[in-house]
Amino acid sequence: MAFSCRFSIGSFFVGYRNSYSIFQENGIYLKSGNDLKYEDGAGVLILTMSANSPKIISNQFGIHDKLTETVQKHMATIYRKPLAKFSIPAFIEAEKTWQACGKPLILDSGCGTGESTLRLARLYPSHFVLGIDKSAVRLQKAAGISASNLAFVRTDIFDFWRQAAAAGWRVERHYLLYPNPWPKKRDLKHRYHGHPAFPDLLRLGRYFEIRTNWEIYLQEFTTAVNLISGFLPQIERFEPVEFFSNFEKKFHRSGHVLYKSCFSFHNR
Ligand SMILES: C[S@@+](CC[C@H](N)C(=O)[O-])C[C@H]1O[C@@H](n2cnc3c(N)ncnc32)[C@H](O)[C@@H]1O
């Protein structure tokens, strides 16, 4: 839904959610989706801003100094935290749905509003794609998405990885698109590679693809993969040709640099 508004106070506008600053005189800002345009009084477009995600700000300037210690601890210990109550029926239901489909499995962990899940289902029609997210609000937006080889499950991905690894699941392709970065130094434990379920994540799969707009996240993730498997995945900077997911679109349109790492364990 589009809206327009006029700003009459002063000539300096500190942008939408403070992500940029522009001067305005007598004009109109037009917002539509993630696009923001500024037209002058005669309707001439003089500026187009696309999306407004702030760049990641962190008090970390490289790989976390506790990363190795954390990953090694998770490799050496069994994670005993009880599963959340909702995780058990969610996993049973997901397993039933996958088995009923009878196709090899692709996971889209942290699928958000499901655009990537649908894209994967179309790209791999001979696979079954499961989109997992804990957010009811995001999954409600995915409610209109349907395909015969796709389903969504609302649960916690860390529990799900543990349950799937314990059940001996084999995941052909696993997508981890734009995980929440948790950029504060004290938040390492919330990042995928800083969580005790990380070794289970790696046990599950063959092919992995992770994308992010925070290079340090990927440097840490690949270092953690190396600590566990002895293999160091490459990191590449990329320009999306088509947007794979909602956040990819948002970050790219906000001018962020995007990074990805794609790697396979061939012995699985
Ligand atoms: C930045 S969004 C990215 C969404 C989507 N992959 C995309 O690229 O558009 C991160 C997503 O991960 C989900 N998420 C974060 N932690 C989670 C967890 N522990 N279990 C399940 N989903 C989680 C959030 O609800 C959110 O939808």
The ligand as an SDF file (V2000), in Angstrom:
LIG
                    3D

 27 29  0  0  0  0  0  0  0  0999 V2000
   16.5120  -11.9880    9.4040 C   0  0  0  0  0  0  0  0  0  0  0  0
   15.1680  -13.0620    9.2690 S   0  0  0  0  0  0  0  0  0  0  0  0
   15.4930  -13.8880    7.7200 C   0  0  0  0  0  0  0  0  0  0  0  0
   14.2480  -14.5190    7.1660 C   0  0  0  0  0  0  0  0  0  0  0  0
   14.4180  -15.1990    5.7990 C   0  0  0  0  0  0  0  0  0  0  0  0
   15.3670  -16.2730    5.8250 N   0  0  0  0  0  0  0  0  0  0  0  0
   14.8040  -14.2080    4.7440 C   0  0  0  0  0  0  0  0  0  0  0  0
   15.9600  -14.2550    4.2750 O   0  0  0  0  0  0  0  0  0  0  0  0
   13.9550  -13.3960    4.3600 O   0  0  0  0  0  0  0  0  0  0  0  0
   15.6120  -14.3360   10.4500 C   0  0  0  0  0  0  0  0  0  0  0  0
   14.4840  -15.3280   10.6870 C   0  0  0  0  0  0  0  0  0  0  0  0
   14.9530  -16.3380   11.5700 O   0  0  0  0  0  0  0  0  0  0  0  0
   13.8970  -16.6590   12.4820 C   0  0  0  0  0  0  0  0  0  0  0  0
   14.5120  -17.2410   13.6800 N   0  0  0  0  0  0  0  0  0  0  0  0
   15.4540  -16.6790   14.4600 C   0  0  0  0  0  0  0  0  0  0  0  0
   15.7680  -17.5100   15.4720 N   0  0  0  0  0  0  0  0  0  0  0  0
   15.0060  -18.6200   15.3230 C   0  0  0  0  0  0  0  0  0  0  0  0
   14.8660  -19.8300   16.0520 C   0  0  0  0  0  0  0  0  0  0  0  0
   15.5960  -20.0760   17.1390 N   0  0  0  0  0  0  0  0  0  0  0  0
   13.9870  -20.7390   15.6010 N   0  0  0  0  0  0  0  0  0  0  0  0
   13.2420  -20.4920   14.4850 C   0  0  0  0  0  0  0  0  0  0  0  0
   13.3250  -19.3720   13.7590 N   0  0  0  0  0  0  0  0  0  0  0  0
   14.1920  -18.4470   14.1710 C   0  0  0  0  0  0  0  0  0  0  0  0
   13.2010  -15.3390   12.7180 C   0  0  0  0  0  0  0  0  0  0  0  0
   11.8600  -15.5220   13.1880 O   0  0  0  0  0  0  0  0  0  0  0  0
   13.2550  -14.6990   11.3450 C   0  0  0  0  0  0  0  0  0  0  0  0
   12.1230  -15.0010   10.5630 O   0  0  0  0  0  0  0  0  0  0  0  0
  1  2  1  0
  2  3  1  0
  2 10  1  0
  3  4  1  0
  4  5  1  0
  5  6  1  0
  5  7  1  0
  7  8  2  0
  7  9  1  0
 10 11  1  0
 11 12  1  0
 11 26  1  0
 12 13  1  0
 13 14  1  0
 13 24  1  0
 14 15  1  0
 14 23  1  0
 15 16  2  0
 16 17  1  0
 17 18  1  0
 17 23  2  0
 18 19  1  0
 18 20  2  0
 20 21  1  0
 21 22  2  0
 22 23  1  0
 24 25  1  0
 24 26  1  0
 26 27  1  0
M  CHG  2   2   1   9  -1
M  END
$$$$
